[in-house]
Amino acid sequence: MFDINSILKNLEGKFPTEVVTDAVQGLVKKGIMEQYTEEDGNFSFQLTEFGLECAEEIFKDPMSLLDFDGLDEENEDGDS
């Protein structure tokens, strides 16, 4: 798992916080990541099985990042 605050810190000055937060929530909605609330109330995230499959594909074929249309279509039916 990783902490959303570490992502925000690494991207500080590169993107507005709202953009990063929206992007992370988009990954949750697509079933790529799952959100957890820690005991202290902070959010953390973990890749789902589908997220791990996506990451594996990206490592095998980085150019696949340019074609994520199929990802949206696949998850419209709730498949992940």
PDB file of N, CA, C and O in Angstrom:
ATOM      1  N   MET A   1       0.845  -1.181   0.000  1.00  0.00           N
ATOM      2  CA  MET A   1       0.000   0.000   0.000  1.00  0.00           C
ATOM      3  C   MET A   1       0.888   1.240   0.000  1.00  0.00           C
ATOM      4  O   MET A   1       2.046   1.198   0.415  1.00  0.00           O
ATOM      5  N   PHE A   2       0.331   2.314  -0.463  1.00  0.00           N
ATOM      6  CA  PHE A   2       1.059   3.569  -0.401  1.00  0.00           C
ATOM      7  C   PHE A   2       0.106   4.683   0.002  1.00  0.00           C
ATOM      8  O   PHE A   2      -1.110   4.550  -0.129  1.00  0.00           O
ATOM      9  N   ASP A   3       0.651   5.748   0.476  1.00  0.00           N
ATOM     10  CA  ASP A   3      -0.099   6.864   1.031  1.00  0.00           C
ATOM     11  C   ASP A   3      -0.303   7.928  -0.050  1.00  0.00           C
ATOM     12  O   ASP A   3       0.638   8.289  -0.756  1.00  0.00           O
ATOM     13  N   ILE A   4      -1.526   8.424  -0.174  1.00  0.00           N
ATOM     14  CA  ILE A   4      -1.817   9.465  -1.169  1.00  0.00           C
ATOM     15  C   ILE A   4      -0.943  10.695  -0.946  1.00  0.00           C
ATOM     16  O   ILE A   4      -0.593  11.391  -1.899  1.00  0.00           O
ATOM     17  N   ASN A   5      -0.593  10.961   0.303  1.00  0.00           N
ATOM     18  CA  ASN A   5       0.235  12.135   0.589  1.00  0.00           C
ATOM     19  C   ASN A   5       1.617  12.009  -0.032  1.00  0.00           C
ATOM     20  O   ASN A   5       2.199  13.017  -0.432  1.00  0.00           O
ATOM     21  N   SER A   6       2.158  10.798  -0.124  1.00  0.00           N
ATOM     22  CA  SER A   6       3.467  10.629  -0.768  1.00  0.00           C
ATOM     23  C   SER A   6       3.367  10.915  -2.266  1.00  0.00           C
ATOM     24  O   SER A   6       4.294  11.466  -2.857  1.00  0.00           O
ATOM     25  N   ILE A   7       2.248  10.542  -2.874  1.00  0.00           N
ATOM     26  CA  ILE A   7       2.038  10.851  -4.293  1.00  0.00           C
ATOM     27  C   ILE A   7       1.958  12.361  -4.478  1.00  0.00           C
ATOM     28  O   ILE A   7       2.606  12.926  -5.360  1.00  0.00           O
ATOM     29  N   LEU A   8       1.158  13.007  -3.638  1.00  0.00           N
ATOM     30  CA  LEU A   8       1.007  14.455  -3.739  1.00  0.00           C
ATOM     31  C   LEU A   8       2.348  15.159  -3.539  1.00  0.00           C
ATOM     32  O   LEU A   8       2.650  16.131  -4.232  1.00  0.00           O
ATOM     33  N   LYS A   9       3.143  14.673  -2.600  1.00  0.00           N
ATOM     34  CA  LYS A   9       4.451  15.288  -2.342  1.00  0.00           C
ATOM     35  C   LYS A   9       5.373  15.142  -3.555  1.00  0.00           C
ATOM     36  O   LYS A   9       6.064  16.090  -3.929  1.00  0.00           O
ATOM     37  N   ASN A  10       5.383  13.951  -4.170  1.00  0.00           N
ATOM     38  CA  ASN A  10       6.239  13.724  -5.337  1.00  0.00           C
ATOM     39  C   ASN A  10       5.805  14.534  -6.547  1.00  0.00           C
ATOM     40  O   ASN A  10       6.631  14.878  -7.392  1.00  0.00           O
ATOM     41  N   LEU A  11       4.532  14.838  -6.639  1.00  0.00           N
ATOM     42  CA  LEU A  11       4.020  15.580  -7.794  1.00  0.00           C
ATOM     43  C   LEU A  11       3.826  17.068  -7.501  1.00  0.00           C
ATOM     44  O   LEU A  11       3.329  17.816  -8.343  1.00  0.00           O
ATOM     45  N   GLU A  12       4.222  17.485  -6.307  1.00  0.00           N
ATOM     46  CA  GLU A  12       4.059  18.874  -5.898  1.00  0.00           C
ATOM     47  C   GLU A  12       4.731  19.811  -6.904  1.00  0.00           C
ATOM     48  O   GLU A  12       5.894  19.630  -7.266  1.00  0.00           O
ATOM     49  N   GLY A  13       3.984  20.795  -7.338  1.00  0.00           N
ATOM     50  CA  GLY A  13       4.506  21.754  -8.292  1.00  0.00           C
ATOM     51  C   GLY A  13       4.381  21.317  -9.741  1.00  0.00           C
ATOM     52  O   GLY A  13       4.526  22.137 -10.649  1.00  0.00           O
ATOM     53  N   LYS A  14       4.112  20.029  -9.973  1.00  0.00           N
ATOM     54  CA  LYS A  14       3.968  19.530 -11.335  1.00  0.00           C
ATOM     55  C   LYS A  14       2.505  19.558 -11.775  1.00  0.00           C
ATOM     56  O   LYS A  14       2.195  19.866 -12.926  1.00  0.00           O
ATOM     57  N   PHE A  15       1.618  19.234 -10.844  1.00  0.00           N
ATOM     58  CA  PHE A  15       0.177  19.227 -11.107  1.00  0.00           C
ATOM     59  C   PHE A  15      -0.535  19.770  -9.874  1.00  0.00           C
ATOM     60  O   PHE A  15      -0.056  19.589  -8.755  1.00  0.00           O
ATOM     61  N   PRO A  16      -1.667  20.430 -10.066  1.00  0.00           N
ATOM     62  CA  PRO A  16      -2.450  20.852  -8.896  1.00  0.00           C
ATOM     63  C   PRO A  16      -2.934  19.621  -8.118  1.00  0.00           C
ATOM     64  O   PRO A  16      -3.194  18.573  -8.708  1.00  0.00           O
ATOM     65  N   THR A  17      -3.051  19.753  -6.806  1.00  0.00           N
ATOM     66  CA  THR A  17      -3.490  18.657  -5.945  1.00  0.00           C
ATOM     67  C   THR A  17      -4.803  18.060  -6.428  1.00  0.00           C
ATOM     68  O   THR A  17      -4.985  16.843  -6.377  1.00  0.00           O
ATOM     69  N   GLU A  18      -5.719  18.901  -6.896  1.00  0.00           N
ATOM     70  CA  GLU A  18      -7.026  18.426  -7.348  1.00  0.00           C
ATOM     71  C   GLU A  18      -6.894  17.486  -8.549  1.00  0.00           C
ATOM     72  O   GLU A  18      -7.641  16.515  -8.665  1.00  0.00           O
ATOM     73  N   VAL A  19      -5.955  17.774  -9.429  1.00  0.00           N
ATOM     74  CA  VAL A  19      -5.739  16.950 -10.621  1.00  0.00           C
ATOM     75  C   VAL A  19      -5.236  15.564 -10.210  1.00  0.00           C
ATOM     76  O   VAL A  19      -5.710  14.549 -10.719  1.00  0.00           O
ATOM     77  N   VAL A  20      -4.283  15.532  -9.295  1.00  0.00           N
ATOM     78  CA  VAL A  20      -3.737  14.259  -8.832  1.00  0.00           C
ATOM     79  C   VAL A  20      -4.817  13.461  -8.105  1.00  0.00           C
ATOM     80  O   VAL A  20      -4.963  12.259  -8.329  1.00  0.00           O
ATOM     81  N   THR A  21      -5.573  14.131  -7.235  1.00  0.00           N
ATOM     82  CA  THR A  21      -6.643  13.457  -6.496  1.00  0.00           C
ATOM     83  C   THR A  21      -7.683  12.890  -7.449  1.00  0.00           C
ATOM     84  O   THR A  21      -8.121  11.752  -7.277  1.00  0.00           O
ATOM     85  N   ASP A  22      -8.082  13.662  -8.448  1.00  0.00           N
ATOM     86  CA  ASP A  22      -9.050  13.180  -9.446  1.00  0.00           C
ATOM     87  C   ASP A  22      -8.492  11.989 -10.218  1.00  0.00           C
ATOM     88  O   ASP A  22      -9.222  11.043 -10.511  1.00  0.00           O
ATOM     89  N   ALA A  23      -7.206  12.029 -10.548  1.00  0.00           N
ATOM     90  CA  ALA A  23      -6.587  10.925 -11.287  1.00  0.00           C
ATOM     91  C   ALA A  23      -6.591   9.651 -10.445  1.00  0.00           C
ATOM     92  O   ALA A  23      -6.908   8.573 -10.948  1.00  0.00           O
ATOM     93  N   VAL A  24      -6.241   9.772  -9.171  1.00  0.00           N
ATOM     94  CA  VAL A  24      -6.230   8.602  -8.286  1.00  0.00           C
ATOM     95  C   VAL A  24      -7.646   8.058  -8.134  1.00  0.00           C
ATOM     96  O   VAL A  24      -7.848   6.846  -8.198  1.00  0.00           O
ATOM     97  N   GLN A  25      -8.622   8.929  -7.934  1.00  0.00           N
ATOM     98  CA  GLN A  25     -10.007   8.474  -7.806  1.00  0.00           C
ATOM     99  C   GLN A  25     -10.488   7.816  -9.095  1.00  0.00           C
ATOM    100  O   GLN A  25     -11.294   6.886  -9.051  1.00  0.00           O
ATOM    101  N   GLY A  26     -10.002   8.290 -10.242  1.00  0.00           N
ATOM    102  CA  GLY A  26     -10.328   7.654 -11.521  1.00  0.00           C
ATOM    103  C   GLY A  26      -9.801   6.226 -11.580  1.00  0.00           C
ATOM    104  O   GLY A  26     -10.471   5.334 -12.101  1.00  0.00           O
ATOM    105  N   LEU A  27      -8.594   6.011 -11.042  1.00  0.00           N
ATOM    106  CA  LEU A  27      -8.031   4.660 -11.002  1.00  0.00           C
ATOM    107  C   LEU A  27      -8.844   3.751 -10.082  1.00  0.00           C
ATOM    108  O   LEU A  27      -8.994   2.559 -10.349  1.00  0.00           O
ATOM    109  N   VAL A  28      -9.364   4.321  -9.005  1.00  0.00           N
ATOM    110  CA  VAL A  28     -10.226   3.550  -8.096  1.00  0.00           C
ATOM    111  C   VAL A  28     -11.516   3.181  -8.815  1.00  0.00           C
ATOM    112  O   VAL A  28     -11.962   2.036  -8.744  1.00  0.00           O
ATOM    113  N   LYS A  29     -12.114   4.142  -9.505  1.00  0.00           N
ATOM    114  CA  LYS A  29     -13.374   3.887 -10.219  1.00  0.00           C
ATOM    115  C   LYS A  29     -13.204   2.843 -11.327  1.00  0.00           C
ATOM    116  O   LYS A  29     -14.124   2.076 -11.611  1.00  0.00           O
ATOM    117  N   LYS A  30     -12.032   2.821 -11.941  1.00  0.00           N
ATOM    118  CA  LYS A  30     -11.775   1.855 -13.014  1.00  0.00           C
ATOM    119  C   LYS A  30     -11.408   0.479 -12.476  1.00  0.00           C
ATOM    120  O   LYS A  30     -11.262  -0.472 -13.242  1.00  0.00           O
ATOM    121  N   GLY A  31     -11.260   0.373 -11.156  1.00  0.00           N
ATOM    122  CA  GLY A  31     -10.938  -0.910 -10.559  1.00  0.00           C
ATOM    123  C   GLY A  31      -9.462  -1.247 -10.582  1.00  0.00           C
ATOM    124  O   GLY A  31      -9.087  -2.401 -10.374  1.00  0.00           O
ATOM    125  N   ILE A  32      -8.620  -0.260 -10.832  1.00  0.00           N
ATOM    126  CA  ILE A  32      -7.183  -0.483 -10.885  1.00  0.00           C
ATOM    127  C   ILE A  32      -6.572  -0.420  -9.485  1.00  0.00           C
ATOM    128  O   ILE A  32      -5.628  -1.144  -9.170  1.00  0.00           O
ATOM    129  N   MET A  33      -7.127   0.454  -8.660  1.00  0.00           N
ATOM    130  CA  MET A  33      -6.666   0.591  -7.282  1.00  0.00           C
ATOM    131  C   MET A  33      -7.851   0.498  -6.334  1.00  0.00           C
ATOM    132  O   MET A  33      -8.990   0.778  -6.707  1.00  0.00           O
ATOM    133  N   GLU A  34      -7.562   0.102  -5.105  1.00  0.00           N
ATOM    134  CA  GLU A  34      -8.577   0.055  -4.066  1.00  0.00           C
ATOM    135  C   GLU A  34      -8.157   1.014  -2.960  1.00  0.00           C
ATOM    136  O   GLU A  34      -6.986   1.073  -2.584  1.00  0.00           O
ATOM    137  N   GLN A  35      -9.135   1.769  -2.442  1.00  0.00           N
ATOM    138  CA  GLN A  35      -8.854   2.761  -1.410  1.00  0.00           C
ATOM    139  C   GLN A  35      -9.159   2.184  -0.038  1.00  0.00           C
ATOM    140  O   GLN A  35     -10.171   1.511   0.155  1.00  0.00           O
ATOM    141  N   TYR A  36      -8.278   2.453   0.907  1.00  0.00           N
ATOM    142  CA  TYR A  36      -8.448   2.023   2.290  1.00  0.00           C
ATOM    143  C   TYR A  36      -8.337   3.236   3.198  1.00  0.00           C
ATOM    144  O   TYR A  36      -7.644   4.200   2.875  1.00  0.00           O
ATOM    145  N   THR A  37      -9.016   3.188   4.324  1.00  0.00           N
ATOM    146  CA  THR A  37      -8.863   4.213   5.348  1.00  0.00           C
ATOM    147  C   THR A  37      -8.087   3.594   6.499  1.00  0.00           C
ATOM    148  O   THR A  37      -8.498   2.582   7.065  1.00  0.00           O
ATOM    149  N   GLU A  38      -6.974   4.203   6.836  1.00  0.00           N
ATOM    150  CA  GLU A  38      -6.130   3.696   7.909  1.00  0.00           C
ATOM    151  C   GLU A  38      -6.711   4.101   9.258  1.00  0.00           C
ATOM    152  O   GLU A  38      -7.617   4.932   9.322  1.00  0.00           O
ATOM    153  N   GLU A  39      -6.196   3.520  10.329  1.00  0.00           N
ATOM    154  CA  GLU A  39      -6.678   3.808  11.678  1.00  0.00           C
ATOM    155  C   GLU A  39      -6.592   5.289  12.023  1.00  0.00           C
ATOM    156  O   GLU A  39      -7.428   5.808  12.763  1.00  0.00           O
ATOM    157  N   ASP A  40      -5.579   5.970  11.487  1.00  0.00           N
ATOM    158  CA  ASP A  40      -5.409   7.395  11.774  1.00  0.00           C
ATOM    159  C   ASP A  40      -6.274   8.291  10.887  1.00  0.00           C
ATOM    160  O   ASP A  40      -6.212   9.517  10.984  1.00  0.00           O
ATOM    161  N   GLY A  41      -7.083   7.669  10.021  1.00  0.00           N
ATOM    162  CA  GLY A  41      -7.979   8.429   9.158  1.00  0.00           C
ATOM    163  C   GLY A  41      -7.403   8.790   7.807  1.00  0.00           C
ATOM    164  O   GLY A  41      -8.121   9.302   6.949  1.00  0.00           O
ATOM    165  N   ASN A  42      -6.116   8.535   7.598  1.00  0.00           N
ATOM    166  CA  ASN A  42      -5.493   8.816   6.299  1.00  0.00           C
ATOM    167  C   ASN A  42      -5.878   7.737   5.299  1.00  0.00           C
ATOM    168  O   ASN A  42      -6.172   6.600   5.669  1.00  0.00           O
ATOM    169  N   PHE A  43      -5.870   8.111   4.036  1.00  0.00           N
ATOM    170  CA  PHE A  43      -6.178   7.171   2.961  1.00  0.00           C
ATOM    171  C   PHE A  43      -4.907   6.518   2.454  1.00  0.00           C
ATOM    172  O   PHE A  43      -3.853   7.151   2.394  1.00  0.00           O
ATOM    173  N   SER A  44      -5.010   5.257   2.094  1.00  0.00           N
ATOM    174  CA  SER A  44      -3.937   4.572   1.394  1.00  0.00           C
ATOM    175  C   SER A  44      -4.580   3.759   0.278  1.00  0.00           C
ATOM    176  O   SER A  44      -5.790   3.530   0.271  1.00  0.00           O
ATOM    177  N   PHE A  45      -3.757   3.333  -0.652  1.00  0.00           N
ATOM    178  CA  PHE A  45      -4.263   2.666  -1.840  1.00  0.00           C
ATOM    179  C   PHE A  45      -3.420   1.446  -2.153  1.00  0.00           C
ATOM    180  O   PHE A  45      -2.237   1.385  -1.818  1.00  0.00           O
ATOM    181  N   GLN A  46      -4.048   0.475  -2.799  1.00  0.00           N
ATOM    182  CA  GLN A  46      -3.347  -0.734  -3.208  1.00  0.00           C
ATOM    183  C   GLN A  46      -3.857  -1.130  -4.590  1.00  0.00           C
ATOM    184  O   GLN A  46      -5.036  -0.961  -4.899  1.00  0.00           O
ATOM    185  N   LEU A  47      -2.957  -1.655  -5.413  1.00  0.00           N
ATOM    186  CA  LEU A  47      -3.373  -2.150  -6.715  1.00  0.00           C
ATOM    187  C   LEU A  47      -4.269  -3.374  -6.540  1.00  0.00           C
ATOM    188  O   LEU A  47      -4.006  -4.226  -5.691  1.00  0.00           O
ATOM    189  N   THR A  48      -5.316  -3.455  -7.337  1.00  0.00           N
ATOM    190  CA  THR A  48      -6.167  -4.638  -7.371  1.00  0.00           C
ATOM    191  C   THR A  48      -5.521  -5.667  -8.290  1.00  0.00           C
ATOM    192  O   THR A  48      -4.486  -5.398  -8.899  1.00  0.00           O
ATOM    193  N   GLU A  49      -6.130  -6.841  -8.390  1.00  0.00           N
ATOM    194  CA  GLU A  49      -5.626  -7.844  -9.345  1.00  0.00           C
ATOM    195  C   GLU A  49      -5.624  -7.264 -10.758  1.00  0.00           C
ATOM    196  O   GLU A  49      -4.673  -7.452 -11.517  1.00  0.00           O
ATOM    197  N   PHE A  50      -6.703  -6.556 -11.102  1.00  0.00           N
ATOM    198  CA  PHE A  50      -6.783  -5.917 -12.413  1.00  0.00           C
ATOM    199  C   PHE A  50      -5.673  -4.876 -12.570  1.00  0.00           C
ATOM    200  O   PHE A  50      -5.078  -4.760 -13.642  1.00  0.00           O
ATOM    201  N   GLY A  51      -5.395  -4.122 -11.508  1.00  0.00           N
ATOM    202  CA  GLY A  51      -4.324  -3.136 -11.532  1.00  0.00           C
ATOM    203  C   GLY A  51      -2.963  -3.772 -11.738  1.00  0.00           C
ATOM    204  O   GLY A  51      -2.123  -3.243 -12.466  1.00  0.00           O
ATOM    205  N   LEU A  52      -2.748  -4.913 -11.092  1.00  0.00           N
ATOM    206  CA  LEU A  52      -1.491  -5.639 -11.275  1.00  0.00           C
ATOM    207  C   LEU A  52      -1.351  -6.127 -12.716  1.00  0.00           C
ATOM    208  O   LEU A  52      -0.264  -6.079 -13.292  1.00  0.00           O
ATOM    209  N   GLU A  53      -2.471  -6.602 -13.300  1.00  0.00           N
ATOM    210  CA  GLU A  53      -2.448  -7.030 -14.707  1.00  0.00           C
ATOM    211  C   GLU A  53      -2.118  -5.852 -15.615  1.00  0.00           C
ATOM    212  O   GLU A  53      -1.329  -5.987 -16.550  1.00  0.00           O
ATOM    213  N   CYS A  54      -2.719  -4.699 -15.341  1.00  0.00           N
ATOM    214  CA  CYS A  54      -2.445  -3.499 -16.146  1.00  0.00           C
ATOM    215  C   CYS A  54      -0.976  -3.109 -16.031  1.00  0.00           C
ATOM    216  O   CYS A  54      -0.334  -2.792 -17.032  1.00  0.00           O
ATOM    217  N   ALA A  55      -0.444  -3.132 -14.805  1.00  0.00           N
ATOM    218  CA  ALA A  55       0.957  -2.776 -14.595  1.00  0.00           C
ATOM    219  C   ALA A  55       1.872  -3.734 -15.338  1.00  0.00           C
ATOM    220  O   ALA A  55       2.860  -3.318 -15.944  1.00  0.00           O
ATOM    221  N   GLU A  56       1.543  -5.013 -15.290  1.00  0.00           N
ATOM    222  CA  GLU A  56       2.349  -6.008 -15.989  1.00  0.00           C
ATOM    223  C   GLU A  56       2.359  -5.736 -17.493  1.00  0.00           C
ATOM    224  O   GLU A  56       3.401  -5.827 -18.141  1.00  0.00           O
ATOM    225  N   GLU A  57       1.197  -5.403 -18.037  1.00  0.00           N
ATOM    226  CA  GLU A  57       1.114  -5.082 -19.465  1.00  0.00           C
ATOM    227  C   GLU A  57       1.933  -3.844 -19.817  1.00  0.00           C
ATOM    228  O   GLU A  57       2.590  -3.800 -20.857  1.00  0.00           O
ATOM    229  N   ILE A  58       1.888  -2.841 -18.941  1.00  0.00           N
ATOM    230  CA  ILE A  58       2.637  -1.609 -19.185  1.00  0.00           C
ATOM    231  C   ILE A  58       4.137  -1.895 -19.173  1.00  0.00           C
ATOM    232  O   ILE A  58       4.877  -1.368 -20.004  1.00  0.00           O
ATOM    233  N   PHE A  59       4.590  -2.733 -18.227  1.00  0.00           N
ATOM    234  CA  PHE A  59       6.011  -3.071 -18.185  1.00  0.00           C
ATOM    235  C   PHE A  59       6.422  -3.854 -19.425  1.00  0.00           C
ATOM    236  O   PHE A  59       7.525  -3.664 -19.939  1.00  0.00           O
ATOM    237  N   LYS A  60       5.543  -4.741 -19.915  1.00  0.00           N
ATOM    238  CA  LYS A  60       5.854  -5.511 -21.126  1.00  0.00           C
ATOM    239  C   LYS A  60       5.843  -4.625 -22.362  1.00  0.00           C
ATOM    240  O   LYS A  60       6.689  -4.763 -23.246  1.00  0.00           O
ATOM    241  N   ASP A  61       4.868  -3.707 -22.417  1.00  0.00           N
ATOM    242  CA  ASP A  61       4.671  -2.874 -23.598  1.00  0.00           C
ATOM    243  C   ASP A  61       4.311  -1.452 -23.172  1.00  0.00           C
ATOM    244  O   ASP A  61       3.131  -1.105 -23.115  1.00  0.00           O
ATOM    245  N   PRO A  62       5.320  -0.623 -22.872  1.00  0.00           N
ATOM    246  CA  PRO A  62       5.043   0.745 -22.413  1.00  0.00           C
ATOM    247  C   PRO A  62       4.191   1.564 -23.382  1.00  0.00           C
ATOM    248  O   PRO A  62       3.494   2.488 -22.963  1.00  0.00           O
ATOM    249  N   MET A  63       4.241   1.236 -24.658  1.00  0.00           N
ATOM    250  CA  MET A  63       3.436   1.973 -25.637  1.00  0.00           C
ATOM    251  C   MET A  63       1.940   1.715 -25.439  1.00  0.00           C
ATOM    252  O   MET A  63       1.109   2.457 -25.962  1.00  0.00           O
ATOM    253  N   SER A  64       1.600   0.681 -24.695  1.00  0.00           N
ATOM    254  CA  SER A  64       0.191   0.387 -24.443  1.00  0.00           C
ATOM    255  C   SER A  64      -0.473   1.501 -23.635  1.00  0.00           C
ATOM    256  O   SER A  64      -1.700   1.600 -23.614  1.00  0.00           O
ATOM    257  N   LEU A  65       0.318   2.332 -22.977  1.00  0.00           N
ATOM    258  CA  LEU A  65      -0.243   3.474 -22.256  1.00  0.00           C
ATOM    259  C   LEU A  65      -0.971   4.433 -23.189  1.00  0.00           C
ATOM    260  O   LEU A  65      -1.863   5.170 -22.767  1.00  0.00           O
ATOM    261  N   LEU A  66      -0.586   4.417 -24.451  1.00  0.00           N
ATOM    262  CA  LEU A  66      -1.207   5.325 -25.415  1.00  0.00           C
ATOM    263  C   LEU A  66      -2.580   4.849 -25.859  1.00  0.00           C
ATOM    264  O   LEU A  66      -3.316   5.607 -26.491  1.00  0.00           O
ATOM    265  N   ASP A  67      -2.946   3.597 -25.538  1.00  0.00           N
ATOM    266  CA  ASP A  67      -4.225   3.040 -25.964  1.00  0.00           C
ATOM    267  C   ASP A  67      -4.982   2.465 -24.778  1.00  0.00           C
ATOM    268  O   ASP A  67      -4.977   1.254 -24.558  1.00  0.00           O
ATOM    269  N   PHE A  68      -5.637   3.339 -24.010  1.00  0.00           N
ATOM    270  CA  PHE A  68      -6.415   2.881 -22.870  1.00  0.00           C
ATOM    271  C   PHE A  68      -7.911   2.938 -23.139  1.00  0.00           C
ATOM    272  O   PHE A  68      -8.701   2.847 -22.200  1.00  0.00           O
ATOM    273  N   ASP A  69      -8.323   3.086 -24.403  1.00  0.00           N
ATOM    274  CA  ASP A  69      -9.751   3.098 -24.719  1.00  0.00           C
ATOM    275  C   ASP A  69     -10.403   1.787 -24.313  1.00  0.00           C
ATOM    276  O   ASP A  69     -11.519   1.792 -23.793  1.00  0.00           O
ATOM    277  N   GLY A  70      -9.743   0.681 -24.536  1.00  0.00           N
ATOM    278  CA  GLY A  70     -10.284  -0.625 -24.183  1.00  0.00           C
ATOM    279  C   GLY A  70     -10.507  -0.770 -22.691  1.00  0.00           C
ATOM    280  O   GLY A  70     -11.402  -1.502 -22.268  1.00  0.00           O
ATOM    281  N   LEU A  71      -9.709  -0.085 -21.887  1.00  0.00           N
ATOM    282  CA  LEU A  71      -9.856  -0.134 -20.447  1.00  0.00           C
ATOM    283  C   LEU A  71     -11.206   0.434 -20.032  1.00  0.00           C
ATOM    284  O   LEU A  71     -11.897  -0.151 -19.198  1.00  0.00           O
ATOM    285  N   ASP A  72     -11.583   1.567 -20.607  1.00  0.00           N
ATOM    286  CA  ASP A  72     -12.873   2.170 -20.287  1.00  0.00           C
ATOM    287  C   ASP A  72     -14.021   1.272 -20.711  1.00  0.00           C
ATOM    288  O   ASP A  72     -14.977   1.083 -19.959  1.00  0.00           O
ATOM    289  N   GLU A  73     -13.930   0.714 -21.918  1.00  0.00           N
ATOM    290  CA  GLU A  73     -14.998  -0.146 -22.428  1.00  0.00           C
ATOM    291  C   GLU A  73     -15.129  -1.405 -21.596  1.00  0.00           C
ATOM    292  O   GLU A  73     -16.243  -1.856 -21.330  1.00  0.00           O
ATOM    293  N   GLU A  74     -14.012  -1.978 -21.180  1.00  0.00           N
ATOM    294  CA  GLU A  74     -14.032  -3.215 -20.407  1.00  0.00           C
ATOM    295  C   GLU A  74     -14.737  -3.012 -19.066  1.00  0.00           C
ATOM    296  O   GLU A  74     -15.440  -3.908 -18.599  1.00  0.00           O
ATOM    297  N   ASN A  75     -14.559  -1.857 -18.449  1.00  0.00           N
ATOM    298  CA  ASN A  75     -15.108  -1.634 -17.125  1.00  0.00           C
ATOM    299  C   ASN A  75     -16.489  -0.996 -17.115  1.00  0.00           C
ATOM    300  O   ASN A  75     -17.067  -0.824 -16.041  1.00  0.00           O
ATOM    301  N   GLU A  76     -17.039  -0.639 -18.269  1.00  0.00           N
ATOM    302  CA  GLU A  76     -18.377  -0.091 -18.312  1.00  0.00           C
ATOM    303  C   GLU A  76     -19.393  -1.096 -17.823  1.00  0.00           C
ATOM    304  O   GLU A  76     -20.407  -0.718 -17.236  1.00  0.00           O
ATOM    305  N   ASP A  77     -19.136  -2.379 -18.057  1.00  0.00           N
ATOM    306  CA  ASP A  77     -20.044  -3.433 -17.630  1.00  0.00           C
ATOM    307  C   ASP A  77     -19.760  -3.884 -16.214  1.00  0.00           C
ATOM    308  O   ASP A  77     -20.385  -4.827 -15.728  1.00  0.00           O
ATOM    309  N   GLY A  78     -18.824  -3.224 -15.540  1.00  0.00           N
ATOM    310  CA  GLY A  78     -18.465  -3.604 -14.194  1.00  0.00           C
ATOM    311  C   GLY A  78     -17.428  -4.698 -14.140  1.00  0.00           C
ATOM    312  O   GLY A  78     -17.139  -5.213 -13.059  1.00  0.00           O
ATOM    313  N   ASP A  79     -16.856  -5.073 -15.276  1.00  0.00           N
ATOM    314  CA  ASP A  79     -15.830  -6.094 -15.298  1.00  0.00           C
ATOM    315  C   ASP A  79     -14.526  -5.515 -14.813  1.00  0.00           C
ATOM    316  O   ASP A  79     -14.206  -4.365 -15.113  1.00  0.00           O
ATOM    317  N   SER A  80     -13.775  -6.284 -14.075  1.00  0.00           N
ATOM    318  CA  SER A  80     -12.432  -5.839 -13.696  1.00  0.00           C
ATOM    319  C   SER A  80     -11.528  -7.027 -13.499  1.00  0.00           C
ATOM    320  O   SER A  80     -10.352  -6.861 -13.176  1.00  0.00           O
TER     321      SER A  80
END
